[in-house]
Amino acid sequence: MFSTSIPLGRVAGIRLQANWSVLIVLALIADLIAVSVLPRAAPGQSTFWYWVTALVTAACFLASLLAHELAHAVTARHYGMKVKRITLWMLGGVAELEGEPPSPRADFVIAIMGPLTSLVLGGACWGTAYLTRLVLPALVVLGLSWIGITNVLLAVFNLLPGAPLDGGRVLRAAVWKATGNRMRANAAAARTGQVLGLVLIAGGLGETLFLGSYSGLWLAFIGWFLTFAAQRELAGGVARERLAGVRLRNVMDPNPAIAPGWWTVEAFLDRVATTSRGRVFPVTSFDGTPLGVVSLAELIRLSEQDRLIRRVGDVARKPPRVLIADAAEQLVDVMGRTALRPGRDLILVTEHGRLAGVIGPDDFARTLELAASGHPVTGPPSGHDNPSLFDGGLRG
C-alpha cells in the first residue's frame, strides 16, 4: 500500500513517512479552507493570507494525525510491541505494529490513546482559539478553531465500534476480556467493521443520489475502505488461528539454489543461475552465514564489466531490507514483518546462525491455501541433511 513514501525523519526512534497521496489531501484541505471556510467566516481579507493560513492549518492538521499515531506507537512499545513505522496517507495514518497486544488491557489502552490524543489536541486548539479570539488575528483564530473541531470529529469517528478503527480495537479488547478468546474478539470487531462500512457506503450513495451532494462519494469511499480493511482483518485472524504453532521450518524450502557471496556475479550467472529455475537467491558467506538476497532482475541491470569484477555479496540486498528469521519462529509472528514481492524477495531462515532454508511468496501462498482448506500445514524437514547447500562444490 505504501510503496512510494516520503521520509519524515524519526520521533522517539520511530520512523515516520508520508505516502504521496498526502500531498493530494494537503491540497484539498488547503483549498477547502482558503476558498470556502475562511472567506465565509472572515470576509474581506487578502486572498494571499487566506492561502497562507489554509496551508499552515492543513499542515498542522496532518501533524495532529502524526501525533495520534505516535500515541498508539509509544503505548504499544510500552507493552513490549515493536513499531515498524508510522505512515501518513490519504485516509489518515497507520502505525505499523509487529506482534499482538499481550492482554485485553494492553489492547484497550493502545487503541484508546489515539482518540484521547486527538481529543486533547482538539480541545487545546479550540480552547486557545476561544481564549485568544480578541487578541490574535481573526484568520489565526479560525485556523485554530478548524484544527480543534476537526480533531474532535476525528476522535469521535475513530471511536465507532468496527475494525480497523480504534473503536473496533476497543470492541475487540472488550470481547477478548469477556470471552478470553482473542480470535473470537478479532472476528467480532472485523464483522462489525464490515457492517459499519456498508452503512457508510449506503449513506454516502444516498446523499449523492437524493441530495445531489458529491461529498457523499467521499463518505462511500471511506465506507468501501473500511469494508475492505475489515475483510482483510477477518481473513488474517482466521489465518492466524489456523497457522498457530506452524514454524518457519515447516514452511521453508530447505534446498534453495544459493549465491556464494565470494563469487563474481558472472561466475554465479554462468554456474548456478543458468541451471536453476529460481529467480531469487539467498546469498551466503563461505561458512554458510546468510548475507542477503539477489534477484536476476537486479543482476542483469549491472554492466558486463561490473559482472566480471563485482562479487555477489557486494551487490546483494542486506538487512534491514531483507528479513532473516530463526527456523523456530512461528509463521504468524513473521507474516506482518515483511511483504514478499514475487521475483524479488525471500525470507532467509537460519538455524544456529547458518542458512537452513528460504521462504518465498509461493511458500506463503501455499501455506495459507492449505490452512484455508482446513488441512494441517506440514513442510519438509530441516535442511541440515542437504549437502548441496554448503558442503559440496559451491566452495570450489
C-alpha positions, 0 to 999 in steps of 0.5 A: 500500500505504501510503496512510494513514501516520503521520509519524515525523519524519526520521533522517539526512534520511530520512523515516520513517512508520508505516502504521496497521496498526502500531498493530494489531501494537503491540497484539498484541505488547503483549498477547502479552507482558503476558498470556502471556510475562511472567506465565509467566516472572515470576509474581506481579507487578502486572498494571499493570507487566506492561502497562507493560513489554509496551508499552515492549518492543513499542515498542522492538521496532518501533524495532529494525525502524526501525533495520534499515531505516535500515541498508539506507537509509544503505548504499544512499545510500552507493552513490549510491541515493536513499531515498524513505522508510522505512515501518513496517507490519504485516509489518515495514518497507520502505525505499523505494529509487529506482534499482538497486544499481550492482554485485553488491557494492553489492547484497550489502552493502545487503541484508546490513546489515539482518540484521547490524543486527538481529543486533547489536541482538539480541545487545546486548539479550540480552547486557545482559539476561544481564549485568544479570539480578541487578541490574535488575528481573526484568520489565526483564530479560525485556523485554530478553531478548524484544527480543534473541531476537526480533531474532535470529529476525528476522535469521535469517528475513530471511536465507532465500534468496527475494525480497523478503527480504534473503536473496533480495537476497543470492541475487540479488547472488550470481547477478548476480556469477556470471552478470553478468546482473542480470535473470537474478539478479532472476528467480532470487531472485523464483522462489525467493521464490515457492517459499519462500512456498508452503512457508510457506503449506503449513506454516502450513495444516498446523499449523492443520489437524493441530495445531489451532494458529491461529498457523499462519494467521499463518505462511500469511499471511506465506507468501501475502505473500511469494508475492505480493511475489515475483510482483510482483518477477518481473513488474517485472524482466521489465518492466524488461528489456523497457522498457530504453532506452524514454524518457519521450518515447516514452511521453508524450502530447505534446498534453495539454489544459493549465491556464494557471496565470494563469487563474481556475479558472472561466475554465479550467472554462468554456474548456478543461475543458468541451471536453476529455475529460481529467480531469487537467491539467498546469498551466503558467506563461505561458512554458510552465514546468510548475507542477503538476497539477489534477484536476476532482475537486479543482476542483469541491470549491472554492466558486463564489466561490473559482472566480471569484477563485482562479487555477489555479496557486494551487490546483494540486498542486506538487512534491514531490507531483507528479513532473516528469521530463526527456523523456530519462529512461528509463521504468524509472528513473521507474516506482518514483518515483511511483504514478499514481492514475487521475483524479488524477495525471500525470507532467509531462515537460519538455524544456529546462525547458518542458512537452513532454508528460504521462504518465498511468496509461493511458500506463503501462498501455499501455506495459507491455501492449505490452512484455508482448506482446513488441512494441517500445514506440514513442510519438509524437514530441516535442511541440515541433511542437504549437502548441496547447500554448503558442503559440496562444490559451491566452495570450489 
